[in-house]
Amino acid sequence: MAAVREQPPQGRYGRSADERADRKLRIVGSVLGAALLGVVGWIGYDYVAGQSLSGQVIKFKAVSDTAIEVHIEVVKDKDAKGTCTLRAQKKSGDDVGRADFRFDEPVKQVDRVVTITTTSLATSASVVSCQSG
């Protein structure tokens, strides 16, 4: 009894349909993977490069029931200009004041004492955000 072949001899008639489909899938997967890697890289670069202004509260002192003095330190690129938003909170954590302060000085680090007007006695102050522009 002779053995019956189900496939043609290997290499005789070119690639099979399965091999062509596998090659197309690999190409599509490689292109999509490279595109995804590019998007993730671009988002990461934009996040890191866009952070040219950052601020932090060094200390604060309530000067009255309606005002708090905040010593803020802003680190930025020398020519960058921007705004930092600060907030004051009472003991329960509710906001009692919020203010924006502009930093245009042509230096890398700015130390400034600013006053936030509050609606009641503030017990803490913090930086909400800093944005260049």
Backbone torsions as a table, in degrees:
resi	resn	phi	psi	omega
1	MET	NA	130.1	-177.1
2	ALA	-91.4	144.0	178.4
3	ALA	-77.8	136.8	-179.6
4	VAL	-99.3	128.1	178.7
5	ARG	-84.2	138.6	176.9
6	GLU	-96.8	-17.5	-179.5
7	GLN	-121.3	150.8	176.4
8	PRO	-68.6	162.0	178.5
9	PRO	-56.9	138.5	-174.7
10	GLN	-63.3	133.6	177.7
11	GLY	81.7	-2.8	-174.9
12	ARG	-84.3	-36.2	-173.2
13	TYR	-117.5	20.2	-179.8
14	GLY	85.3	-167.4	-177.7
15	ARG	-75.7	148.7	176.8
16	SER	-80.3	168.4	179.7
17	ALA	-62.6	-36.2	179.1
18	ASP	-65.1	-41.0	179.6
19	GLU	-65.6	-39.7	178.1
20	ARG	-65.6	-40.9	179.4
21	ALA	-65.5	-41.5	178.3
22	ASP	-61.7	-40.8	-179.7
23	ARG	-65.6	-42.2	178.8
24	LYS	-63.6	-41.7	178.5
25	LEU	-63.2	-40.2	177.9
26	ARG	-63.8	-41.6	179.7
27	ILE	-65.3	-47.5	179.0
28	VAL	-61.6	-43.4	178.5
29	GLY	-62.5	-40.5	178.4
30	SER	-65.0	-42.9	179.6
31	VAL	-65.0	-45.5	179.3
32	LEU	-65.3	-39.4	177.6
33	GLY	-63.1	-43.0	178.5
34	ALA	-65.0	-39.7	178.5
35	ALA	-64.5	-43.0	178.5
36	LEU	-63.4	-43.6	177.2
37	LEU	-60.9	-40.6	177.6
38	GLY	-63.5	-43.0	179.6
39	VAL	-64.4	-45.2	179.2
40	VAL	-62.9	-42.1	177.6
41	GLY	-62.9	-42.4	179.6
42	TRP	-64.7	-43.9	179.1
43	ILE	-63.4	-43.3	178.5
44	GLY	-62.7	-44.5	178.9
45	TYR	-63.4	-44.0	-179.9
46	ASP	-61.9	-39.1	179.6
47	TYR	-66.0	-46.5	-177.8
48	VAL	-71.3	-45.7	-177.6
49	ALA	-70.5	-28.4	-177.9
50	GLY	-78.7	-8.4	-178.6
51	GLN	-89.1	65.5	-178.5
52	SER	-92.6	3.6	-177.8
53	LEU	-145.3	123.7	176.4
54	SER	-141.7	146.7	-178.4
55	GLY	-134.4	154.5	176.0
56	GLN	-147.3	149.0	178.6
57	VAL	-82.1	126.1	177.1
58	ILE	-86.1	-48.8	176.1
59	LYS	-159.7	166.0	178.2
60	PHE	-146.4	158.3	179.7
61	LYS	-150.7	126.0	175.4
62	ALA	-73.5	118.9	-178.7
63	VAL	-94.8	-18.3	175.5
64	SER	-163.2	-177.2	176.8
65	ASP	-71.1	-13.3	-176.4
66	THR	-123.3	15.3	179.9
67	ALA	-156.8	147.5	175.2
68	ILE	-136.7	134.4	176.5
69	GLU	-93.5	132.2	-177.6
70	VAL	-124.9	125.7	173.8
71	HIS	-92.4	113.6	-177.7
72	ILE	-115.4	142.7	175.4
73	GLU	-116.1	124.7	-179.4
74	VAL	-115.5	126.7	176.3
75	VAL	-110.2	129.5	-174.6
76	LYS	-153.3	171.6	170.1
77	ASP	-66.4	151.0	-173.9
78	LYS	-55.1	-41.9	-176.3
79	ASP	-95.5	1.0	-177.6
80	ALA	-73.5	146.0	175.1
81	LYS	-124.7	146.9	-178.9
82	GLY	-170.8	-175.5	-176.7
83	THR	-132.5	137.0	173.3
84	CYS	-114.9	136.6	177.0
85	THR	-101.5	126.2	178.9
86	LEU	-114.3	152.2	176.2
87	ARG	-133.4	151.2	175.1
88	ALA	-115.8	141.7	-178.3
89	GLN	-128.7	151.4	174.2
90	LYS	-91.0	179.5	-173.5
91	LYS	-57.3	-35.2	-179.2
92	SER	-73.5	-11.5	-178.9
93	GLY	99.4	-6.2	177.9
94	ASP	-73.8	144.4	176.6
95	ASP	-70.1	135.0	174.9
96	VAL	-120.3	-3.3	177.5
97	GLY	-170.5	150.5	179.4
98	ARG	-151.4	140.3	-179.3
99	ALA	-153.5	150.5	175.8
100	ASP	-104.8	138.8	178.0
101	PHE	-129.3	133.3	-176.2
102	ARG	-94.3	139.5	178.6
103	PHE	-125.4	106.9	-176.3
104	ASP	-116.8	-0.4	-176.0
105	GLU	-61.2	139.9	-179.2
106	PRO	-83.3	54.9	178.4
107	VAL	-132.4	166.3	-178.9
108	LYS	-83.0	-25.7	-178.1
109	GLN	-135.7	131.9	179.9
110	VAL	-121.0	125.7	172.5
111	ASP	-111.6	124.0	-177.0
112	ARG	-144.7	143.4	172.7
113	VAL	-102.2	122.2	-178.4
114	VAL	-121.7	156.9	179.7
115	THR	-114.6	129.9	176.7
116	ILE	-107.1	127.4	175.2
117	THR	-78.8	133.8	-175.7
118	THR	-123.0	162.5	178.9
119	THR	-89.3	-19.3	174.6
120	SER	-155.0	-177.1	-176.3
121	LEU	-61.2	123.8	178.7
122	ALA	-94.1	139.1	178.8
123	THR	-113.1	-7.0	176.6
124	SER	-156.3	161.5	177.2
125	ALA	-141.7	147.9	-179.5
126	SER	-151.5	161.8	175.8
127	VAL	-87.3	124.3	176.0
128	VAL	-81.1	-50.6	179.9
129	SER	-163.7	158.9	172.3
130	CYS	-131.8	132.6	-178.7
131	GLN	-132.8	137.7	176.8
132	SER	-83.1	156.7	177.8
133	GLY	128.2	NA	NA
